[in-house]
Structures are given as structure tokens and as C-alpha cells.
Amino acid sequence: MDLPQGATGVLKLPQVFSAPAAMDGRGVALLTPRYFRRELAEGRLVQPLGETWAADWAFWPTYPERSRRLRKINALSAWLLAEADKDET
């Protein structure tokens, strides 16, 4: 992503954009470490603060009301919760 010459300040970008910008030396990004394990392990990203904050309210899976009893929706929801729990233990 190219920014205007001399651009400064805070940009609120999705992690998919801010992580590559940080890896390219264009600034600092606030990221979810679990999504960037490989980049952290390879040293392409660093976690200087060593802290993370859990926020139960951060993400909510959404789907149409008519789909709530579909097996595939329930399976995906269960998998997402299990994956999130792995990082909490």
C-alpha cells in the first residue's frame, strides 16, 4: 500500500494491510499475535511489549437467523471457539 509522500499520523487499517506495512518498515501495527505466529517466529514482526489483551467483545460471528440451526454453522462456531480457547490456555 502506497501512502502519500510525507504522510504521518495514525491510520486505522485492517490487520491484513497494517501487518505488511509494518514488515516493510512503514510504521508500527497493533496486531493479534495468533494471526501472525509465523511472521513473529521468523523475526519479520516483533512483539516489543510482550503483552496481549483479551477482549471478549471484539469479534462476533454473524449469520442470518434462518441459518442458526444449520450443522455447518454450528460446526464452524464450535471450531472457532475451540481455536480461541487454545490460545487462552
N, CA, C and O atoms as a GROMACS GRO file, in nm:
protein
  356
    1MET      N    1   0.084  -0.116   0.000
    1MET     CA    2   0.000   0.000   0.000
    1MET      C    3   0.089   0.123   0.000
    1MET      O    4   0.176   0.137   0.086
    2ASP      N    5   0.068   0.210  -0.092
    2ASP     CA    6   0.147   0.333  -0.100
    2ASP      C    7   0.073   0.447  -0.032
    2ASP      O    8  -0.044   0.473  -0.060
    3LEU      N    9   0.144   0.515   0.056
    3LEU     CA   10   0.088   0.631   0.124
    3LEU      C   11   0.142   0.757   0.058
    3LEU      O   12   0.248   0.754  -0.003
    4PRO      N   13   0.069   0.867   0.069
    4PRO     CA   14   0.120   0.993   0.014
    4PRO      C   15   0.254   1.029   0.076
    4PRO      O   16   0.278   1.002   0.193
    5GLN      N   17   0.340   1.090  -0.003
    5GLN     CA   18   0.472   1.132   0.044
    5GLN      C   19   0.457   1.220   0.167
    5GLN      O   20   0.379   1.315   0.167
    6GLY      N   21   0.531   1.188   0.273
    6GLY     CA   22   0.530   1.267   0.395
    6GLY      C   23   0.409   1.244   0.484
    6GLY      O   24   0.389   1.318   0.580
    7ALA      N   25   0.329   1.144   0.454
    7ALA     CA   26   0.211   1.116   0.536
    7ALA      C   27   0.252   1.073   0.676
    7ALA      O   28   0.343   0.991   0.692
    8THR      N   29   0.186   1.126   0.776
    8THR     CA   30   0.213   1.089   0.915
    8THR      C   31   0.080   1.074   0.987
    8THR      O   32  -0.025   1.110   0.934
    9GLY      N   33   0.087   1.023   1.107
    9GLY     CA   34  -0.034   1.011   1.188
    9GLY      C   35  -0.077   0.867   1.204
    9GLY      O   36  -0.005   0.774   1.166
   10VAL      N   37  -0.194   0.849   1.259
   10VAL     CA   38  -0.247   0.717   1.287
   10VAL      C   39  -0.344   0.678   1.176
   10VAL      O   40  -0.434   0.753   1.141
   11LEU      N   41  -0.322   0.560   1.122
   11LEU     CA   42  -0.415   0.505   1.023
   11LEU      C   43  -0.483   0.385   1.085
   11LEU      O   44  -0.416   0.299   1.143
   12LYS      N   45  -0.612   0.377   1.074
   12LYS     CA   46  -0.686   0.260   1.123
   12LYS      C   47  -0.710   0.168   1.005
   12LYS      O   48  -0.802   0.188   0.926
   13LEU      N   49  -0.626   0.067   0.995
   13LEU     CA   50  -0.634  -0.026   0.883
   13LEU      C   51  -0.662  -0.166   0.934
   13LEU      O   52  -0.627  -0.200   1.047
   14PRO      N   53  -0.726  -0.248   0.851
   14PRO     CA   54  -0.738  -0.390   0.887
   14PRO      C   55  -0.598  -0.452   0.900
   14PRO      O   56  -0.504  -0.407   0.835
   15GLN      N   57  -0.586  -0.555   0.983
   15GLN     CA   58  -0.456  -0.618   1.006
   15GLN      C   59  -0.393  -0.670   0.878
   15GLN      O   60  -0.271  -0.674   0.866
   16VAL      N   61  -0.475  -0.710   0.783
   16VAL     CA   62  -0.422  -0.763   0.657
   16VAL      C   63  -0.342  -0.655   0.582
   16VAL      O   64  -0.256  -0.688   0.501
   17PHE      N   65  -0.370  -0.528   0.609
   17PHE     CA   66  -0.294  -0.419   0.547
   17PHE      C   67  -0.185  -0.366   0.640
   17PHE      O   68  -0.076  -0.334   0.594
   18SER      N   69  -0.214  -0.355   0.769
   18SER     CA   70  -0.117  -0.295   0.860
   18SER      C   71   0.002  -0.386   0.887
   18SER      O   72   0.113  -0.336   0.908
   19ALA      N   73  -0.017  -0.517   0.888
   19ALA     CA   74   0.096  -0.608   0.911
   19ALA      C   75   0.201  -0.598   0.800
   19ALA      O   76   0.319  -0.582   0.831
   20PRO      N   77   0.163  -0.607   0.672
   20PRO     CA   78   0.265  -0.592   0.568
   20PRO      C   79   0.333  -0.455   0.571
   20PRO      O   80   0.452  -0.445   0.542
   21ALA      N   81   0.258  -0.351   0.605
   21ALA     CA   82   0.319  -0.219   0.615
   21ALA      C   83   0.424  -0.216   0.725
   21ALA      O   84   0.532  -0.160   0.706
   22ALA      N   85   0.394  -0.277   0.840
   22ALA     CA   86   0.491  -0.283   0.949
   22ALA      C   87   0.613  -0.367   0.909
   22ALA      O   88   0.726  -0.330   0.940
   23MET      N   89   0.590  -0.479   0.841
   23MET     CA   90   0.702  -0.564   0.798
   23MET      C   91   0.788  -0.493   0.695
   23MET      O   92   0.906  -0.525   0.681
   24ASP      N   93   0.730  -0.397   0.624
   24ASP     CA   94   0.804  -0.321   0.523
   24ASP      C   95   0.873  -0.199   0.584
   24ASP      O   96   0.935  -0.121   0.512
   25GLY      N   97   0.862  -0.184   0.717
   25GLY     CA   98   0.928  -0.073   0.783
   25GLY      C   99   0.854   0.059   0.773
   25GLY      O  100   0.914   0.165   0.790
   26ARG      N  101   0.726   0.054   0.746
   26ARG     CA  102   0.648   0.177   0.728
   26ARG      C  103   0.577   0.222   0.855
   26ARG      O  104   0.497   0.316   0.851
   27GLY      N  105   0.605   0.158   0.967
   27GLY     CA  106   0.542   0.201   1.091
   27GLY      C  107   0.520   0.087   1.187
   27GLY      O  108   0.578  -0.020   1.175
   28VAL      N  109   0.434   0.112   1.283
   28VAL     CA  110   0.402   0.018   1.390
   28VAL      C  111   0.257  -0.025   1.371
   28VAL      O  112   0.173   0.054   1.328
   29ALA      N  113   0.229  -0.150   1.402
   29ALA     CA  114   0.092  -0.202   1.388
   29ALA      C  115   0.048  -0.269   1.518
   29ALA      O  116   0.127  -0.335   1.585
   30LEU      N  117  -0.077  -0.251   1.552
   30LEU     CA  118  -0.138  -0.325   1.662
   30LEU      C  119  -0.206  -0.446   1.601
   30LEU      O  120  -0.304  -0.433   1.528
   31LEU      N  121  -0.152  -0.564   1.632
   31LEU     CA  122  -0.197  -0.687   1.566
   31LEU      C  123  -0.237  -0.793   1.667
   31LEU      O  124  -0.202  -0.784   1.785
   32THR      N  125  -0.308  -0.892   1.621
   32THR     CA  126  -0.342  -1.009   1.701
   32THR      C  127  -0.232  -1.112   1.678
   32THR      O  128  -0.224  -1.168   1.569
   33PRO      N  129  -0.148  -1.140   1.779
   33PRO     CA  130  -0.033  -1.229   1.759
   33PRO      C  131  -0.069  -1.367   1.703
   33PRO      O  132   0.008  -1.422   1.624
   34ARG      N  133  -0.182  -1.422   1.742
   34ARG     CA  134  -0.216  -1.557   1.695
   34ARG      C  135  -0.229  -1.563   1.543
   34ARG      O  136  -0.212  -1.669   1.484
   35TYR      N  137  -0.258  -1.450   1.478
   35TYR     CA  138  -0.272  -1.448   1.333
   35TYR      C  139  -0.137  -1.434   1.263
   35TYR      O  140  -0.128  -1.453   1.142
   36PHE      N  141  -0.033  -1.400   1.338
   36PHE     CA  142   0.096  -1.372   1.278
   36PHE      C  143   0.208  -1.453   1.344
   36PHE      O  144   0.320  -1.404   1.357
   37ARG      N  145   0.177  -1.574   1.385
   37ARG     CA  146   0.277  -1.659   1.454
   37ARG      C  147   0.400  -1.683   1.368
   37ARG      O  148   0.513  -1.674   1.416
   38ARG      N  149   0.379  -1.714   1.242
   38ARG     CA  150   0.493  -1.742   1.153
   38ARG      C  151   0.582  -1.618   1.139
   38ARG      O  152   0.704  -1.628   1.150
   39GLU      N  153   0.521  -1.504   1.115
   39GLU     CA  154   0.597  -1.381   1.098
   39GLU      C  155   0.674  -1.346   1.226
   39GLU      O  156   0.787  -1.297   1.219
   40LEU      N  157   0.612  -1.369   1.341
   40LEU     CA  158   0.680  -1.346   1.469
   40LEU      C  159   0.796  -1.444   1.488
   40LEU      O  160   0.905  -1.405   1.529
   41ALA      N  161   0.772  -1.572   1.458
   41ALA     CA  162   0.876  -1.675   1.474
   41ALA      C  163   0.994  -1.649   1.381
   41ALA      O  164   1.108  -1.675   1.418
   42GLU      N  165   0.966  -1.599   1.262
   42GLU     CA  166   1.072  -1.573   1.164
   42GLU      C  167   1.141  -1.439   1.186
   42GLU      O  168   1.240  -1.408   1.119
   43GLY      N  169   1.090  -1.358   1.279
   43GLY     CA  170   1.150  -1.229   1.307
   43GLY      C  171   1.109  -1.119   1.212
   43GLY      O  172   1.164  -1.009   1.218
   44ARG      N  173   1.013  -1.146   1.124
   44ARG     CA  174   0.967  -1.041   1.033
   44ARG      C  175   0.879  -0.940   1.106
   44ARG      O  176   0.865  -0.826   1.062
   45LEU      N  177   0.820  -0.983   1.217
   45LEU     CA  178   0.749  -0.895   1.309
   45LEU      C  179   0.804  -0.920   1.448
   45LEU      O  180   0.845  -1.031   1.480
   46VAL      N  181   0.804  -0.818   1.531
   46VAL     CA  182   0.844  -0.834   1.671
   46VAL      C  183   0.730  -0.785   1.759
   46VAL      O  184   0.652  -0.698   1.720
   47GLN      N  185   0.724  -0.842   1.878
   47GLN     CA  186   0.622  -0.804   1.975
   47GLN      C  187   0.695  -0.738   2.091
   47GLN      O  188   0.725  -0.803   2.191
   48PRO      N  189   0.725  -0.608   2.079
   48PRO     CA  190   0.811  -0.543   2.177
   48PRO      C  191   0.753  -0.533   2.317
   48PRO      O  192   0.828  -0.530   2.414
   49LEU      N  193   0.623  -0.527   2.330
   49LEU     CA  194   0.563  -0.512   2.463
   49LEU      C  195   0.544  -0.645   2.533
   49LEU      O  196   0.536  -0.649   2.656
   50GLY      N  197   0.536  -0.753   2.458
   50GLY     CA  198   0.519  -0.884   2.519
   50GLY      C  199   0.387  -0.904   2.588
   50GLY      O  200   0.371  -1.000   2.663
   51GLU      N  201   0.292  -0.816   2.565
   51GLU     CA  202   0.162  -0.826   2.631
   51GLU      C  203   0.051  -0.834   2.527
   51GLU      O  204   0.060  -0.778   2.418
   52THR      N  205  -0.053  -0.905   2.564
   52THR     CA  206  -0.175  -0.904   2.483
   52THR      C  207  -0.292  -0.881   2.576
   52THR      O  208  -0.285  -0.910   2.696
   53TRP      N  209  -0.398  -0.831   2.522
   53TRP     CA  210  -0.519  -0.806   2.600
   53TRP      C  211  -0.633  -0.881   2.535
   53TRP      O  212  -0.659  -0.867   2.415
   54ALA      N  213  -0.702  -0.960   2.614
   54ALA     CA  214  -0.818  -1.032   2.563
   54ALA      C  215  -0.941  -0.943   2.575
   54ALA      O  216  -0.961  -0.874   2.675
   55ALA      N  217  -1.020  -0.945   2.471
   55ALA     CA  218  -1.144  -0.868   2.472
   55ALA      C  219  -1.255  -0.958   2.419
   55ALA      O  220  -1.265  -0.982   2.299
   56ASP      N  221  -1.337  -1.007   2.511
   56ASP     CA  222  -1.445  -1.097   2.471
   56ASP      C  223  -1.542  -1.034   2.373
   56ASP      O  224  -1.612  -1.104   2.301
   57TRP      N  225  -1.547  -0.905   2.370
   57TRP     CA  226  -1.643  -0.834   2.287
   57TRP      C  227  -1.588  -0.801   2.148
   57TRP      O  228  -1.659  -0.739   2.069
   58ALA      N  229  -1.466  -0.839   2.116
   58ALA     CA  230  -1.400  -0.792   1.995
   58ALA      C  231  -1.461  -0.846   1.866
   58ALA      O  232  -1.475  -0.771   1.769
   59PHE      N  233  -1.497  -0.972   1.861
   59PHE     CA  234  -1.547  -1.032   1.738
   59PHE      C  235  -1.672  -1.112   1.766
   59PHE      O  236  -1.681  -1.181   1.868
   60TRP      N  237  -1.767  -1.104   1.678
   60TRP     CA  238  -1.891  -1.180   1.690
   60TRP      C  239  -1.919  -1.246   1.557
   60TRP      O  240  -1.931  -1.178   1.455
   61PRO      N  241  -1.931  -1.379   1.555
   61PRO     CA  242  -1.972  -1.442   1.429
   61PRO      C  243  -2.116  -1.403   1.400
   61PRO      O  244  -2.200  -1.399   1.490
   62THR      N  245  -2.144  -1.375   1.276
   62THR     CA  246  -2.280  -1.336   1.238
   62THR      C  247  -2.328  -1.421   1.121
   62THR      O  248  -2.249  -1.462   1.036
   63TYR      N  249  -2.455  -1.444   1.118
   63TYR     CA  250  -2.518  -1.520   1.011
   63TYR      C  251  -2.667  -1.492   1.016
   63TYR      O  252  -2.718  -1.445   1.118
   64PRO      N  253  -2.737  -1.521   0.907
   64PRO     CA  254  -2.881  -1.496   0.907
   64PRO      C  255  -2.951  -1.584   1.011
   64PRO      O  256  -2.911  -1.698   1.034
   65GLU      N  257  -3.054  -1.531   1.072
   65GLU     CA  258  -3.131  -1.604   1.173
   65GLU      C  259  -3.176  -1.740   1.121
   65GLU      O  260  -3.176  -1.839   1.195
   66ARG      N  261  -3.215  -1.746   0.996
   66ARG     CA  262  -3.265  -1.871   0.939
   66ARG      C  263  -3.157  -1.980   0.932
   66ARG      O  264  -3.188  -2.097   0.914
   67SER      N  265  -3.029  -1.942   0.948
   67SER     CA  266  -2.919  -2.038   0.938
   67SER      C  267  -2.870  -2.090   1.072
   67SER      O  268  -2.782  -2.175   1.075
   68ARG      N  269  -2.925  -2.042   1.182
   68ARG     CA  270  -2.867  -2.073   1.312
   68ARG      C  271  -2.870  -2.220   1.349
   68ARG      O  272  -2.790  -2.262   1.433
   69ARG      N  273  -2.956  -2.298   1.291
   69ARG     CA  274  -2.963  -2.441   1.325
   69ARG      C  275  -2.892  -2.529   1.222
   69ARG      O  276  -2.893  -2.651   1.235
   70LEU      N  277  -2.831  -2.470   1.122
   70LEU     CA  278  -2.759  -2.549   1.022
   70LEU      C  279  -2.636  -2.613   1.086
   70LEU      O  280  -2.564  -2.550   1.163
   71ARG      N  281  -2.614  -2.740   1.052
   71ARG     CA  282  -2.498  -2.812   1.108
   71ARG      C  283  -2.367  -2.741   1.077
   71ARG      O  284  -2.280  -2.732   1.164
   72LYS      N  285  -2.352  -2.691   0.954
   72LYS     CA  286  -2.225  -2.628   0.918
   72LYS      C  287  -2.201  -2.499   0.998
   72LYS      O  288  -2.086  -2.468   1.030
   73ILE      N  289  -2.305  -2.426   1.031
   73ILE     CA  290  -2.290  -2.305   1.114
   73ILE      C  291  -2.249  -2.343   1.255
   73ILE      O  292  -2.158  -2.282   1.312
   74ASN      N  293  -2.315  -2.444   1.311
   74ASN     CA  294  -2.280  -2.489   1.446
   74ASN      C  295  -2.140  -2.548   1.451
   74ASN      O  296  -2.068  -2.527   1.548
   75ALA      N  297  -2.100  -2.620   1.346
   75ALA     CA  298  -1.965  -2.678   1.342
   75ALA      C  299  -1.860  -2.567   1.334
   75ALA      O  300  -1.758  -2.574   1.403
   76LEU      N  301  -1.884  -2.468   1.252
   76LEU     CA  302  -1.789  -2.357   1.240
   76LEU      C  303  -1.779  -2.281   1.373
   76LEU      O  304  -1.670  -2.248   1.417
   77SER      N  305  -1.892  -2.254   1.434
   77SER     CA  306  -1.891  -2.183   1.563
   77SER      C  307  -1.814  -2.262   1.669
   77SER      O  308  -1.735  -2.204   1.744
   78ALA      N  309  -1.836  -2.392   1.675
   78ALA     CA  310  -1.765  -2.477   1.772
   78ALA      C  311  -1.615  -2.475   1.745
   78ALA      O  312  -1.535  -2.467   1.838
   79TRP      N  313  -1.577  -2.484   1.618
   79TRP     CA  314  -1.435  -2.483   1.581
   79TRP      C  315  -1.371  -2.350   1.619
   79TRP      O  316  -1.262  -2.347   1.676
   80LEU      N  317  -1.438  -2.239   1.588
   80LEU     CA  318  -1.383  -2.108   1.622
   80LEU      C  319  -1.361  -2.093   1.773
   80LEU      O  320  -1.257  -2.043   1.816
   81LEU      N  321  -1.458  -2.137   1.850
   81LEU     CA  322  -1.443  -2.130   1.996
   81LEU      C  323  -1.329  -2.218   2.045
   81LEU      O  324  -1.254  -2.178   2.134
   82ALA      N  325  -1.314  -2.337   1.988
   82ALA     CA  326  -1.206  -2.427   2.028
   82ALA      C  327  -1.070  -2.366   1.994
   82ALA      O  328  -0.976  -2.374   2.074
   83GLU      N  329  -1.058  -2.305   1.876
   83GLU     CA  330  -0.932  -2.241   1.837
   83GLU      C  331  -0.900  -2.125   1.929
   83GLU      O  332  -0.784  -2.107   1.969
   84ALA      N  333  -0.998  -2.045   1.963
   84ALA     CA  334  -0.976  -1.932   2.054
   84ALA      C  335  -0.933  -1.982   2.192
   84ALA      O  336  -0.847  -1.921   2.255
   85ASP      N  337  -0.992  -2.091   2.238
   85ASP     CA  338  -0.957  -2.147   2.368
   85ASP      C  339  -0.814  -2.198   2.372
   85ASP      O  340  -0.750  -2.195   2.477
   86LYS      N  341  -0.761  -2.245   2.259
   86LYS     CA  342  -0.623  -2.295   2.254
   86LYS      C  343  -0.524  -2.187   2.296
   86LYS      O  344  -0.427  -2.216   2.366
   87ASP      N  345  -0.548  -2.065   2.255
   87ASP     CA  346  -0.457  -1.956   2.288
   87ASP      C  347  -0.474  -1.905   2.429
   87ASP      O  348  -0.387  -1.835   2.481
   88GLU      N  349  -0.584  -1.937   2.493
   88GLU     CA  350  -0.610  -1.890   2.628
   88GLU      C  351  -0.549  -1.982   2.733
   88GLU      O  352  -0.538  -1.944   2.850
   89THR      N  353  -0.508  -2.104   2.694
   89THR     CA  354  -0.453  -2.198   2.791
   89THR      C  355  -0.304  -2.208   2.780
   89THR      O  356  -0.242  -2.284   2.855
   0.00000   0.00000   0.00000
